[in-house]
């Protein structure tokens, strides 16, 4: 893992965060407590701020970046699946982003939503609360009710437990 200062900013990593080997985190990034950033993921906050909420997991090989004046904000209890590209958008808390998805600038993903694997959320797309978006480009496929929050929080809790096991194993390295 490499944590790099850039342009006067050093990433802020709160307590009990797991950052796996191969990750690169640079610039104006803030990762809140109990989050996890998995193997070979890049958080490049060299153009604007990247914020990662509590209990959020960013899975292997994902790339997070943003443009100038277009920060990236990810809320708490979010799962971002393997191989995602997340760029200059807002993802509220309690969201599930499926593997291989692309979320583009100024998109807003509201709480309780699920983005299906392989979906492309185009710039300026507003994903309402409690729905499934899928496809390329992604479109609304169905509504969900608040019971989906249990599933989303269960996914986040699973990764919180997993990162705790990794932290315990590797605490002395």
C-alpha positions, -999 to 999 in steps of 0.1 A, spaced: 0 0 0 11 36 -7 -3 66 10 10 97 -9 7 134 -2 -1 156 -31 -4 193 -36 -4 200 1 -29 173 10 -22 141 29 -49 114 30 -67 112 64 -74 76 75 -94 73 106 -92 45 132 -98 8 125 -96 12 87 -82 -17 66 -62 -8 35 -50 -38 17 -17 -44 -1 -14 -29 -35 -37 1 -28 -26 36 -37 -43 65 -19 -32 100 -27 -41 137 -20 -73 150 -4 -89 118 6 -107 111 39 -116 75 49 -138 73 80 -136 47 107 -143 10 101 -140 14 63 -121 -10 41 -102 -5 9 -94 -38 -7 -65 -51 -28 -51 -30 -57 -77 -2 -54 -67 33 -63 -82 65 -46 -67 94 -65 -78 126 -48 -54 148 -68 -80 170 -84 -107 173 -57 -117 156 -24 -127 120 -20 -147 111 11 -154 76 22 -180 70 50 -180 47 80 -183 9 75 -180 14 37 -161 -11 16 -144 -5 -17 -135 -38 -32 -106 -51 -52 -93 -33 -83 -117 -4 -81 -107 31 -92 -120 62 -74 -111 97 -89 -127 131 -95 -123 162 -116 -116 197 -103 -147 211 -87 -163 177 -88 -156 159 -55 -164 123 -49 -185 115 -18 -195 81 -6 -217 77 25 -217 51 52 -226 14 49 -219 14 11 -206 -16 -7 -187 -10 -39 -181 -42 -57 -149 -54 -74 -136 -36 -105 -157 -5 -103 -149 30 -116 -164 57 -94 -158 92 -106 -168 126 -92 -202 116 -80 -223 114 -48 -233 80 -34 -254 84 -3 -253 60 26 -268 25 24 -262 18 -13 -249 -13 -31 -229 -9 -63 -225 -41 -82 -192 -55 -96 -178 -38 -127 -201 -8 -126 -191 27 -137 -205 58 -120 -197 90 -138 -194 127 -128 -222 145 -110 -244 113 -107 -263 110 -74 -271 76 -61 -297 80 -32 -300 57 -2 -314 22 -5 -306 19 -41 -289 -10 -59 -268 -6 -90 -267 -39 -108 -233 -55 -118 -218 -41 -150 -241 -10 -151 -230 24 -164 -245 54 -146 -240 83 -170 -231 119 -159 -258 139 -141 -280 108 -136 -302 110 -104 -309 75 -90 -339 78 -66 -341 62 -32 -350 25 -31 -347 13 -66 -326 -9 -89 -308 6 -119 -292 -17 -145 -278 -17 -180 -256 4 -202 -266 31 -199 -284 22 -167 -321 27 -164 -345 22 -135 -357 -15 -135 -378 -17 -104 -387 -1 -71 -376 -15 -37 -390 -10 -3 -371 -1 29 -365 -38 37 -336 -36 12 -317 -16 38 -313 -48 58 -296 -66 29 -273 -35 22 -263 -32 58 -257 -69 60 -232 -66 31 -214 -37 47 -213 -56 81 -199 -87 63 -170 -66 50 -165 -49 83 -162 -83 100 -138 -94 73 -116 -64 75 -115 -69 113 -101 -104 107 -74 -90 84 -65 -62 109 -61 -88 136 -39 -111 114 -17 -83 102 -16 -59 132 20 -66 139 33 -60 103 
